[in-house]
Amino acid sequence: MESTKSEDCLIFYGFTPEIIKLKQVYHAIEDFIKSKQANDPSDRFNLIIFQKDGPNYLDHFTFEPDHILKTLKSLKNNIVRANVAGGIFIAITFIIEVFKKISEKIFRLVILIDEGTYEIPEEYIHPIEELIKVVKNMPFFIDIVRISEENSEESIKLMKLTHLCNGEFYEIDNLRDLTPLLNRLSEKKYISEPTFIKQKIRMILKENQPFYINLADEPKIIKERATCSICFHEDDSGILQCPSCETLAHNICWAQWAKTSNIGIPHVFRCHNCFNILKLDSDFVFDVQAGKIPSIAELKKVKKRNIVEYLHELEAKEKPKIIHAKVPMGVEIKETSQKKLLQKKIIICPNCSRIIIGDKKKCPSCNFILF
């Protein structure tokens, strides 16, 4: 069984300005964005562009196609040769931040490059592959369009990356082929739904669970008397607060709520008000759901919020802004560091989303304890 969902699409514009001008492809990109929006108004968009001072992107996805197109035009004069490895890392880091806050989305990265774009150093392929393996079941897809006259080793590397997350790699030799190809890519992605989905049971591979557990926030303990937003009983014990939206609920009520709203790990779930990922003690959740701890929740009173309406509310409060980021992966690697890089693993700090290479126990940026 296959199904599709609302999509958040991040366009990585990596065409080399000396080879292809934005005005040559602008309308193809415009048609792609507006076609997706016409097919599903709940789809959202963002973009990444490399400029002289590094990569730039919007601080959150937007429902407004015109906002993306205006931003694209505003940045066109300073576009430089793109770093594909760095762009992929930034894109995945950003998407992880979004995934933490919202649910029921398909995340897509559409990369537009040519033969003038910086190639991915061989030493970065394994770290990128490991990173994709962690996030591909969000679900996450990478589609790449490369304008080049002939196949190359770089094309093979890129093809392997897309296939790793069930995406597609397209190589075209003529700019005229771009518009029909983007029209094809504007179609929805389909995901397989095995029988366990029908039973409202989701699964995350055991080896990937530590990442998602660390990504989740622990609710804050409230010591004063307050009313639970799930069962509506007033209490002075067992009340917790979501750190994202400050919604209050009993620990027992949230443990019960986790039964149908977990992300694939029984004690890691979405807040019923803001969709942020939360976690409770795994043994406590098990005992509540097994009936060992009496429940005071009346979950039928809780209606799941409509995610699209919620996201429209957020965007109405604040329009997307362009932000500048540092490139996490340079395009040149010193020979002496090649073997060390291959031996080390890639970690994304769940707290500040910085990409870290190596076996560090603390994030060097925010001192968060890493798994």
N, C-alpha and C positions, 0 to 999 in steps of 0.2 A: 504493500500500500504506500502511495506517495501523496504528499501534500505540499502546499506552499504557504508562505506567510508574508507579512509586511517586511520590506527590506530597508536596511540602512546601507546606502551605497557610497563608498569613498572612492573618488576618482583621483588617481595619481597621474597628473599631467607631467610626463617626462620627455616630451619631444624636445630635441636639441634646436635652439633658436636659429643656429647657422644653417640647419637643414630644412626645418619646417617652421613656418610662421604661424602664430595663433590664428590669424585671420583666414588661413587656408583650411583650418579644421574646426573653427568656432561653431559653424552651423551644424556640423556633424555631432558635436558634443551637445549643442542646444537641443537637437532633435532627440538624442538619446535620453537626456534628462526629462524633457517634456513628455516623451512617449511613455516613460516609466510612470510619471506622475499621472498621466491621463488614464493609464491602466489601473493604477492603484494610488489614490490620493494619500494613503497612509505611508507611502514610501518617503524616505528622507535622504538628504544628500550632504556631502562634504567634499573637500578637495585638498590635495597636497601639491604644492608647487615649489621647486627649488629656485631660490634667488641668491644673489651674491652673499648675503648674510646668513644663508642657510635655508632650511625648509620652512614653509609657512602653510598654515591650515586654519580652518575655523574652529573655535573652541567647542562647538557642538553641532550636531546634524541639524539641518533645517528642512521644513516642509516646502519652502519657497524656491522653486527653480530659478527665478529671476535673481535671487540673492546670490546664488552660486555663479551665475553668468556675469553679473556685475562685478563680483569679486575677481573672477578670472580676468576680466578686462582691466581691472584696476592694477593687477600685478604683472601684466604682460610685458612691460618695458624692461623689467629687471630679471626675466627668466634666464637661467643659466643651465649648463649641462647637469643633468640629474644623476644622483647617486641612488641606484636601485636598491642596494642592500640597506642603506640608511632609511630610504623611504618606506620599505617594507617593515622595518623595525618600528618606525614611528607610527605607521598605520596600525599595526597590531597592538602597540601600546595604547593608542587612543581608543581602539575598539574594545579593549579589555576594560578601560574605564567606563565606557558606555554600557557594556554588558553588566557591569556590577550594579548599575542603577536602573536598568529596564529589562523587561522580559519579552518573550514571544516575538523575537525578531530574527531575521536572517541577515547576517553581516556579509557585505561584499566589498572586495577591493578590486577595482578595475584599473589596470596599469597600461598607460599609453606611452610607448617608447620607440626609439629608432636605433639604427646602428651607431649613432654618435653618442648615445647614452653610456655613462660609465658602466663597464662590465662588473659583475659581482665577483670579487676575489674568491678563488677556490676555497680559501680557508674559512670563508663565511657561510658556505653552503650548509655544512652540518649544523651549526648553531641555528640557522634560519629554519632548517627542516625540523629540528627539535621544537622550536617555538611554534611552528605551524601545527605540529602533532598535538600540542597542548590545547590549542584554541579551535581546531577545525570542527569540533562537535558542538560549538556554540549555537547554531552552525555557522561556519565561516568559509567563504569561497574566494579564491583569487583567480581572476581572468586577466590574461595579458595579451595585448595587441602590439606586435613589433613590426615596424616597417623596415624591411631589409631586402636586399636583392638576392641573397642566398642564405641557406641554412649554415649555421656555425656551431661551435662548441657552446657559445653563449645561449643559443636557442635551445639546445639540449638541456642545459642547466635550468633555464626558465620553465621549460616544459615539465620537467620533473617536479618543480615546486608547485605548479598549478595542479598537476595530477595528484599530488599528496593531499590536497584538500578538495578533490573532486571538481576542480575548476578546469578551464580550457585555455590552451595556448594557440594563438593565431599569428601566422607570419604572412604578411602581404608585401608585395613589391611595388604597389601603386597606391597613391593617396586616394584615388577614386574609389578604391575598395573599402575605405574606412567607413563611409556612411552606412552602406548596407550591413556591414559587419557589426557596427554599434547598434543598429536597429535589431539585429539578432540578439545581441547581448542585453538589450532592454527587456527581454522576456524574463519572466519569473524563473527563479531557481526552484527546483523540486527536491524535497528531502524524503528519505525513506522513513516510514513509521512502522517498525515491527510491532508484533502483537502486544508487547508490554506497554506501549503507549496507550492502547485502548483501555488498559487497566489503571491509567494515570500513574504509572510507575516509570521513573526516568532513571538512567544509569550513567555514571561517569566512570571511566576506567580507573582501577585502583591506583595505578601509577601516577595518574593526573590529579587525584583527589587532594593531595597536600596543597597544590597551587590554589584550588578553589576554596579550600578551607581557610587558607591565609588571606584570601581576597575578601572574605566575608567579615562584616563588623559584628562586634559583640554588643548587644543592647545594654544600655546604661541602667543600673539599678536605681529605682526611685524609692526613697525612704518615707516620704510623706504620703498621706492619704490621697488616692486618685481613683478615677473611674477607668475601667478597662474598655477599650474601644471594640472588643470582640463580644464579650458577654454582657457588658454594660453594668457590671457590678462594681460598687465602690469598695476599695480595700486599702489597707495600710501595709500589706506585705505581698511579696511576689509580683510586684508591678515593675515592668521594664519599659524603657523608652528607646525607640528607634533613633540612632544618632543622626540620621539623614533628615527625617521629617518631624521628629519629636512626638510621633504617635505613641500612645501608652497602651500596654496590654499585659495581662497576666503571663508569667512564664509558662504556665500550664496551657493557657489558651493558644499561645504561639507554638507550643510543642504539638498541639493537636492540628493547628493550621498547617504545620510543616508536612503533615501526612500527604496533602494534595498540592502543596506549593513548593516542595523542595526542588533543587536544581539537578538532582541525581545523586545527592548524598543526603541520607535521611535527616540529619540535624542541621543542614545548610539550606536556607529557604528564602523566599522573597517576602518583604514586608507587604502586608495587604493594602497599605495606603500609598507607598511611594515606589515599590518594586525594588528597593535597595536590597542587596544580599545580606542576610543576617545569619548568625549561628548561635546555637545553644549547646550545652553539654550533651554529648551523644548518648550517654547512659540515661540521663534524665529524659531525653526525648523518647528513647526506647521504652522506658518504664511507663511514661504517660500514655503512649500509643498502645502499649500492651495491656493497659488497664490496671497496672500495679499502683499507679498514683491516680486517685479519683479526679475526674475532669469536671471543671465548672463552666466549660465553654459551651456556647450554643452556636456552632459554626454556621448554621443555616441563616442566622441573622446577618452574617458578613457576606456582602456581595463584592465580588472581585471587580476592581475598578477597570474601566475601559482604558487600555494603554494608550490608544491614539488620542483620546480626549485629554488624558493626563499630559501627554507630550505637547499637545497644542497649548495647554495652559502654561507650561514651562516656557515655551518659546514666546508666548505673548508677553511674558514678564520681562524677557531680555533677549534681544536679537543676537545672532551669532557675531562674534568678533574675530578678526584675524589675529593669530598668535604666532610667534616665531619660536622655533625649537632648535636645539643643538643636534647635530648629526651624531647618532649613537655609534655608527660604523663608518670609518673613513674609507676612502677608495684605495689607499695605499697601505701596505702592511710591510713592516720591516722583516727581513729574512730571519733574524734571530728570534722573533716572537711567533713565527708560524707554528712550530711544534707545540709551544705552550698554549696557543689559541685552540688548536685542535683537541688538546687534552682537557680543556676547561668547558664548563657548561654555562648556558645562558639562563639568567634568572631575571624576572621582572618583579620589582618591588611592589607588593600588593598595596602599599600605603601611598607611595608617591609616583609609581609607575616608571621609575628609572630602570633602564636595562643595565644589568650587572653581569660582567664576565668573571667567572671564577667561583670558588667555594667559600665566599664570605658569609659570616654568620649574621652580620648586621649590614643594613643598607648604608653606604658611605654618605648618602645625601640626607636621609631623615632619621637614621639610627634604628629603623624598624627591624625587629628580630625576624630573620628569614628562616624558612623551614629547611 
